[in-house]
Amino acid sequence: MARDHGETIGRTIGCRRCGRKRGMIRRHGLRLCRQCFRDIGRDIGFKKFS
């Protein structure tokens, strides 16, 4: 299925937004670093509970 959508299988190089390699969040196919996730997490539907 990943090959049908043009994505590679396995580990990716870095964040898809800024390219940073540390602090990666790969769950649910996000492939974002934690800093970018904090910036756009609310825009893509995540809620902060605490």
Number of C-alpha atoms within 10 A of each C-alpha: 7 9 8 7 7 8 10 10 9 7 8 13 11 18 22 15 11 11 12 16 13 12 13 20 17 14 8 6 7 12 20 25 21 15 16 18 19 13 9 12 15 11 10 8 7 11 9 7 4 3
